[in-house]
Every structure is written in structure tokens, then in C-alpha cells.
Amino acid sequence: MSTKDPIESALDWLNDGHKVAIATVIKTWGSAPRKAGSQLAVRDDGLMVGSVSGGCVEGDVVSNALDIIGTSKVKLIQYGITNDQAWEVGLACGGDIKIRIESLENNG
Amino acid sequence: MDKKVLENILNLKKEKISFCLVSKANSTNTSIVTLKESSKSELNESIVQALKEDKLILVEKNNEEWIINPHNPPPKLIIVGAVHVAQSLAIIAQNLNFEVIIIDPREAFAEQERFPDNRVICAWPDDAFNDLELDSRTAVITLTHEPNLDDIALERSIASECFYIGALGSKKTHKKRIDRFLEKGFNDKDISKINGPVGLPINAQNPGEIAISIMAEIISSLRNQKYQIEELRENWKNR
């Protein structure tokens, strides 16, 4: 009854013929909401399972994931604290996180 | 990563085997390294460290950045006493990815239907514990209020490596429990391993709230201990 493992969702989606990317928190500084290792699986239609923050950067991670989905590419993104610029993507909690997004391959 | 790697990850998780996902930061190449195989890897030291601390680490090697993402088996929660609090506790622990096992020799309580998602063992704790590994990732909680049931489980837990032991009961009940254990020859250090009255003091009023208070205390113990790598290796060997 626990929330679904992003890896399990990713495999199910690939088996259903979807393209999939996985985002992983690889480094955190300060009071980051999710610890390193936390993962978010993203499907080609934008559906997501898991999390990489408290909801602060997921939207941006999904759009970056969709950019590379199906390309066998990796993207590294760093998010810091939101500054005064309104609506800039960032972490309200004052932490910094580095995220690696990997597009999964539908073979094997 | 491709489907094969994802399938292997899920299989290792199902088999409760410790492993790391080792990837280069800037390429899609990810390999799975189990604790058993890690000694052959150039990154062995970091792999063992990541598993031990249960924490992802980044390593620079040959001018490349490597990501070492550890996956340890889920912690285990053994509940003695298939009572009402146990039902709430099982749901919460399950949601936190604990493997939950419920023990009670009383058939009316140890009813599988009362715990649809968990393993229920209808047996005395002494017999049930013979088939369970009480390792450093195991928590034991006794909820029966029956000294002859709870005490056996507590004695076995004190002698084990488990990271948390809790016993439900008021201060008065716990005082009596301490006296019984002193009489049995246990010392203060042994007895202090038992958390009683159990749970964080949130003034819980009903089974669901008591379960939350207990679970909070278990998490607090879990997050303040390190995984014991040698023990994980032993478990692997015994497979």
C-alpha cells in the first residue's frame, strides 16, 4: 500500500510503449527537502511518480525531462533558493539541489 | 539504463539484496553492483561507504564524476500482538516501506483478514522468532499487555542486534516489567534497550494516534543508526 517505486513505474511505462526519463537528486546543500538518491519518474505525457523536492521544482524537472525523453541523453540541473525575481524556479526552503535526469532506453 | 537494468533493480529489491547503482554523472551508462561483487570494483570503498551510510555519494575517479546510489533492503517491523494498535501500525509502517510481520498465538487476533497486506504468524513469539532474522534493520514492538507473551519477545530482542525495541504499557506497567527483568537477571543496560512507555509523547488518544507515536519513535531510532555492513554480508552468504 506504499507509494509506488519510481523504478517500478518506469518499467511499467516502458513495457506499455511509453518513453520515460528518471530524475535523481545527486547532491544537496543546506535544508533540501528530499535527500540525495530520491527519484522522480517522468512519462512522455508528463505523468510523474516519486519526487525530487517538496514540489518546488518538479514542474521544471518534468519539462526538462520531456526535452530529452527518448534521446538516450543525460541532463544535469542545479536549483538554488528562489530570489526576488518572481516565479523563478527554485527552492523556497533555502536549500540547493543538483539533479541528474536520464532518458531511459526501451530495449534490453 | 534500459529495461534489463530496471528489471534487475526490482529483482534485487524483491530478494532484499543490498546493491548500488553506479553511474557516470554525464552518461546513461549505469551498472548494478551488489555488496558481494563490490570488492572487484575500483569504487569498492565508496560503494561500501554508501551502503553503510545509506546515502548517495559522488566520487571523482580518473577525471570523471561517478554517482553511487545505495539501495539497502527495507527495514523490518515485527509486531507482537495482533491487536487494534497493530492494525494501524501495520498500515503506517507498510506505507513507509517497512516489511511488517505480525505475531500472535491467539487465533482470534492473528486473523489474516485483519492484516490483508502483511505476513501474520499465529504462534508463540518464541517459536515465531526462530524463523525470523532479528538483524540491525529490525524493530520489535510488543503490544499484547500479557507479560507471558510480551516478555518472551522482549528477551529475544534484547539478545539480538535489532535497532529498536518497544513495549506498550503505562509507566506503572513498565515499572513492573523492569522489576521482572531484573529478577530474571537482566542488567540495567539490557533493560534500557526497551523503550517504555512506548512512543513519542504526543498525548495519543486512540489506536491510530498511538501507532503514529510508536512509528515516530522507531523512525527516530532508525535514522540515528548506521547500517551494519558486515551483517549484510553475512546475510548474503546465508542465502
Interface residues (C-beta under 8 A of the other chain):
Chain A: M1 S2 T3 D5 I7 E8 A10 L11 L14 N15 I22 T24 V25 I26 K27 K35 A36 G37 S72 K73 V74 L76 R100 E102 S103 L104 E105 N106 N107 G108
Chain B: M1 D2 K3 K4 V5 L6 E7 I9 L10 K13 S23 A25 N26 S27 T28 T30 K55 L56 I57 L58 I67 N69 P70 I91 Q94 N95 L96 N97 D117
